Amino acid sequence: QVQLVESGGALMQAGGSLRLSCAASGRTFSDLAMAWFRQAPGKERQFVARIIWSGITYITYYADSVKGRFTISRDNTKNAVYLQMNSLKPEDTAVYYCAAARTPGFIATLARQIEYWGQGTQVTVSS
C-alpha cells in the first residue's frame, strides 16, 4: 500500500508562484512513478504532470494547459514529489492530487486508472 500526503495549497493572486509537495510512504519511493492531477468544481479529475523513470533518467510530461508554467520534480532521498507552479491563472483553481503507480516507468494520465491517491490540497487563484 502507498500513502500520499499533499501540502502547500493556498489562495494566490494571478501571476504568482506556488510549490506543492507530496510525501509518499509504504513502498520504496524510487520504485514509484508519480504524477499530479487536479479537479476543478464540477469537472472531472484531469492529468497535470507526471515523472517516470526511463531506465536511464527521469522524464517529465505535462498537460498542454500547464506546459511551460509548471514543473514536476522528485527527491528520492526525501520520498517526495513536487509541483512548482508559476504564472498562475484563475483557471488553475482546483484541488490538486498526488498520484502514484507501482511501475517506475509508467503512470496513467487517466484518473480512473490511478491506483493510489492523496487526499488533495486546494489551490485557489484570484484574478
Steps between C-alpha positions, in 0.01 A plus 500: 500500500615853422406800711519847349464829684488830312574842641557854384163603365408864547301800382708683240486801274520447126860510382633360825700186570433210730666167573302193597658207678400138530655265754484130422533199724427130495725394214850572377452843351737450208279208388206736450400713206338822621254749360283797581135535405249772573126527529311824462145538634253314280770353281674167469839437653764578238864421445747780568851352499688176548857390563611152401822302486627431148758250615770763475348820633171651609275637228221750554176556311246780530149583401495765228319739733793515742797441272763768548347617829506192725793275586479158662801370688585237757749444778550130562701573816193670648237271348334806356367636174443868433301718265642847444227721358593834346297765321186374668167568333146498641432190290765316705258509793437140605570234756839355413559130554820303518490159332728197496548182302704194593669498161792745495486539123130571461207676659167554328368840401139387547379545856294180498817300442689639800543262792626732774380849587572758761224690674548815292600859571302807393652761272294810435619769262323835504512748213 
